[in-house]
Amino acid sequence: MLIAGGIGIGLVAGWLAGRLLDRARWSMRVRVLVGLITQAVVVLWIASLSATLWYGIAALVAMLICLAWVRALEQRRPAGL
């Protein structure tokens, strides 16, 4: 259950990070990355090392999927239309 919780939190955090990091200023990028690291520390404190690793993997995968999804939507419909 702890690993599933880590994966779930990672998916949500990764998706949010993908939305926030896309075309953001460097200060926002630093805040988002510090937030992800803080959440990973909390997952490590509450669960275990394996749950933290799964959290990181899920966050990275969700972030990459989100960025690819946003770019695909932008290519489908150009800005200003």
C-alpha positions in Angstrom: 0.0 0.0 0.0 2.9 2.4 0.7 4.4 1.9 -2.7 1.0 2.4 -4.4 0.6 5.6 -2.4 4.0 6.8 -3.4 3.2 6.1 -7.0 -0.1 7.9 -6.8 1.4 11.0 -5.2 4.2 10.9 -7.8 1.7 10.8 -10.7 -0.2 13.8 -9.4 3.0 15.8 -8.5 4.6 15.0 -11.8 1.6 16.1 -13.8 1.5 19.3 -11.8 5.2 19.8 -12.3 4.8 19.3 -16.0 2.1 21.9 -16.2 4.0 24.4 -14.1 7.4 24.0 -15.6 6.3 24.5 -19.2 7.5 28.0 -20.2 8.0 29.1 -16.6 10.6 31.5 -15.2 13.6 30.1 -13.5 12.3 31.1 -10.1 9.2 29.1 -10.6 11.2 26.1 -11.8 13.3 26.2 -8.7 10.2 26.3 -6.5 8.6 23.4 -8.2 11.8 21.3 -8.0 12.2 22.1 -4.3 8.6 21.1 -3.8 9.2 17.8 -5.5 12.3 17.1 -3.4 10.4 18.0 -0.3 7.6 15.6 -1.2 10.1 12.9 -1.8 11.6 13.4 1.6 8.1 13.2 3.2 7.4 10.0 1.3 10.7 8.6 2.5 9.9 9.6 6.1 6.4 8.1 6.0 7.1 5.0 3.8 10.3 3.5 2.7 13.1 3.9 0.2 11.4 1.7 -2.4 8.2 3.9 -2.2 10.4 7.0 -2.6 12.0 5.5 -5.7 8.6 4.7 -7.2 7.5 8.2 -6.3 10.4 9.6 -8.3 9.8 7.3 -11.3 6.1 8.1 -11.4 6.7 11.8 -11.1 9.1 11.8 -14.0 6.9 9.7 -16.2 3.8 11.8 -15.4 5.8 15.0 -16.1 7.0 13.7 -19.5 3.5 12.6 -20.5 2.1 15.9 -19.5 4.7 17.9 -21.5 4.1 15.6 -24.5 0.4 16.0 -24.2 0.5 19.8 -24.1 2.9 20.0 -27.0 0.7 17.7 -29.1 -2.3 19.9 -28.3 -0.4 23.0 -29.3 0.7 21.4 -32.6 -2.9 20.4 -33.3 -4.2 24.0 -32.7 -1.9 26.9 -33.2 -1.9 29.7 -30.7 -4.2 32.6 -31.5 -7.0 30.6 -33.0 
